[in-house]
Structures are given as structure tokens and as C-alpha cells.
Amino acid sequence: MKNCLLHKPVMVDEAVGRLCLKKGYKVLDATIGHGGHAGFILKKIQPNGILIGIDRDKDALEIAGKRLNKPDKICKLAHANFKDLDKVLKDRGIEKIDAALFDIGISSCQIGDADRGFSFERDGPLDMRMDQSSPLRAYDIVNKYNRIDLEEIIRDFGEERYFRRITGFILEGRRKKPIGSTGELAELIEKAVGKWYKFQKIHPATRTFQALRIAVNGELDNIKIALGKVLDFLNSNARVCVISFHSLEDRIVKLRFKEFESEGRGRVVTKKPLTATADEIRENPRSRSAKLRVFEKY
């Protein structure tokens, strides 16, 4: 808990700075996580500003509440999927907002919690749910999905070139007994493709675990839906900033922003994504893969 309270957000200066915040603004932090970006946002919009924070992870939301320590009239937190941001805003009487931030990624605290099953480096149950009340777990996909569906997930969401071989090993492994832990799955994947990853910088299970996490949480569809909805709530000249951490997410954001621009709904502020500085990457290696894109509504 202590480490999560001290968790440092990625690209704070770039993201918060490009939201062009002013005192009294109403701002949506659609993925508030542990409240890292939110703390900097609140400093910019007080007094009289309002922050609406959404997260699917109840534990993260609890940490954010403790970290920010603000009354509900200033900091309105909601346990929800950010694709339902329209309902969250309407339920809280918010008709328009002056800025929105999406930090789309998994936190180091979630990765570090073995019981959440996100990491192949920490043995735990095959879970991977952002929202613990959701019914679908990674266990269900790994042990119940057919070959075609498994191959599609690992290929499309993980961009894994050896998807067929990995799927074959999964099917063979689960025929003997259910694959119940992250450690078991990681070991199986390493046996399947380890020799081809020998000289690569990433673990053989990296892409497959990413694919399963995306599938479990419906991450890519949620991004498309949420970006479409948030524009309806933005005031004129308001900005939305999106930080993504892998190419599939960044591609969706890029295409959605281009689509909005072609429809005359606003302009793409960042023709190319912004990335973390060398200093930040040295302090926080996770920021190396972060990309920030900004859109301004007309």
C-alpha cells in the first residue's frame, strides 16, 4: 500500500501541461489509478475546480482516495469502466468538462501483486481482471477457449509471431490438467518458444500475457468507445490527452483523433506522439514505452 501511495505517474509535465488547465475547471481523469496525475491536476484547478476520477480497480480507487484526501465536492471518484464515462458524468450532474486525461496501462502496483495474476514474473492465479467483479478471467480463456479463438487473441492482441506454437502447447498442457497459475503458463510458453527468444530483450511470455490481459478486460474496444463519448462532454477548446503503452492502443488513439479531425470536430495537437524524456526513462524505465497524443475540440 505504501509503495502504491508513492507511485509516480508517467509523463506528468507533458500530459498535465498540455491539458491547459485553469482554476475552476472541471476535469475528467478517466483512469485515475492511484491518483498520481490527479494530484497535479487538482493543484492546477483549485479553488473551485472539480476532478471526476474513474477506475475499474476498487483497490486502486481506494488508494487514490487516500492519496488525494479531498472532499467529494472537489474530487468525485467512481468505480466504473471508463467506457461508461457518460453515465458517470451524468449521475454526478456534470454536463460539460474542460479537459480529460486517459492513462491507458497497467500500474506497477498491479503487476507487483501476484494475486492479481498480471505478471509472469510472480507466480499467482491466472486472473488479470482490472475489475475483480468481472466474470471472465485469464484462466477461462487459457483453459476453455478453442484453438481458433486462442490463436486470434495471441496473434492479434499480443502481436506474437509464434502464436500457433504457443496455442498448441497450451492445448496440450491443459489436456493433462488445467493451467492454473501464471508460473505454469509462463513455463509452458518458454518451452514452446524459448529458443527463438534467446537473444531478444523480452521474456517469451511477454506478448502472450499482454494479449490475455487485453482480452480479459476488453481494453481496445473500451478505448474506442470512451474516446467517442468524451468529445460530447468537452467544452469548446477543451483538450483530451491519452497516454498509451503499446502499439495497438496508440494506433486506435491515432486513428480516432484523425477521424474526429476529418469530421470537423477539432484538431490533432500532436501530429506525432510525445514520449518521455531521457531523464524520466532513467528514473522510471516503464515510461520508455509511453506515448502521449492530444486532441483539442472546436
C-alpha positions, 0 to 999 in steps of 0.5 A, a space after each residue: 500500500 505504501 509503495 502504491 501511495 508513492 507511485 509516480 505517474 508517467 509523463 506528468 509535465 507533458 500530459 498535465 501541461 498540455 491539458 491547459 488547465 485553469 482554476 475552476 475547471 472541471 476535469 475528467 481523469 478517466 483512469 485515475 489509478 492511484 491518483 498520481 496525475 490527479 494530484 497535479 491536476 487538482 493543484 492546477 484547478 483549485 479553488 473551485 475546480 472539480 476532478 471526476 476520477 474513474 477506475 475499474 480497480 476498487 483497490 486502486 480507487 481506494 488508494 487514490 482516495 487516500 492519496 488525494 484526501 479531498 472532499 467529494 465536492 472537489 474530487 468525485 471518484 467512481 468505480 466504473 469502466 471508463 467506457 461508461 464515462 457518460 453515465 458517470 458524468 451524468 449521475 454526478 450532474 456534470 454536463 460539460 468538462 474542460 479537459 480529460 486525461 486517459 492513462 491507458 496501462 497497467 500500474 506497477 502496483 498491479 503487476 507487483 501483486 501476484 494475486 492479481 495474476 498480471 505478471 509472469 514474473 510472480 507466480 499467482 492465479 491466472 486472473 488479470 481482471 482490472 475489475 475483480 467483479 468481472 466474470 471472465 478471467 485469464 484462466 477461462 480463456 487459457 483453459 476453455 477457449 478453442 484453438 481458433 479463438 486462442 490463436 486470434 487473441 495471441 496473434 492479434 492482441 499480443 502481436 506474437 509471431 509464434 502464436 500457433 506454437 504457443 496455442 498448441 502447447 497450451 492445448 496440450 498442457 491443459 489436456 493433462 490438467 488445467 493451467 492454473 497459475 501464471 508460473 505454469 503458463 509462463 513455463 509452458 510458453 518458454 518451452 514452446 518458444 524459448 529458443 527463438 527468444 534467446 537473444 531478444 530483450 523480452 521474456 517469451 511470455 511477454 506478448 502472450 500475457 499482454 494479449 490475455 490481459 487485453 482480452 480479459 478486460 476488453 481494453 481496445 474496444 473500451 478505448 474506442 468507445 470512451 474516446 467517442 463519448 468524451 468529445 460530447 462532454 468537452 467544452 469548446 477548446 477543451 483538450 483530451 490527452 491519452 497516454 498509451 503503452 503499446 502499439 495497438 492502443 496508440 494506433 486506435 488513439 491515432 486513428 480516432 483523433 484523425 477521424 474526429 479531425 476529418 469530421 470537423 470536430 477539432 484538431 490533432 495537437 500532436 501530429 506525432 506522439 510525445 514520449 518521455 524524456 531521457 531523464 524520466 526513462 532513467 528514473 522510471 524505465 516503464 515510461 520508455 514505452 509511453 506515448 502521449 497524443 492530444 486532441 483539442 475540440 472546436 
